[in-house]
Amino acid sequence: MEIGIVSNYFDHVKVAAIKLTKSVKVGDKVRFKGGEIEFEQTIESMQIHGKKVSEGKKGDEIGIKVSQKIRKGYKVSKV
């Protein structure tokens, strides 16, 4: 189930900004897919406007640390 799309990636801190189309919580496992990259990881923490939150809702833009380099436009789905 697709939950959003990567709207930005900050390489120096390895953080992806994700514009959500569905809600997601800390502890959920997500899959990133785009180009030749596809990987899964568990959301360990997330932020909205620099503040830690436990859940992001439809329409929010969240920031999460990612284990691999990704690009704007990659699709994010819940596993």
C-alpha positions, 0 to 999 in steps of 0.5 A: 500500500503506497503511503507517500512520495519522497519530496526531498533527500538531505544527503548530509544527514541521510534524511528523506522528506516524505509527503504522505498520502496515508498515515504512518507510525513509528515502528511501521516497516516501509519500502522505498522504490525508485530507479534501481533502488528498492529497500525496506526499513523500519521507521525508528523516529520521525519529525514534522517541522523539526519536532519529534512525532509518533505518527504522520497523517495524510497531507503531512510532510515527515522527515525520517532517517534512511539507510540508503541514498534515495532521490526525490520522486521515489515511492514509499509504501507500507510493508 
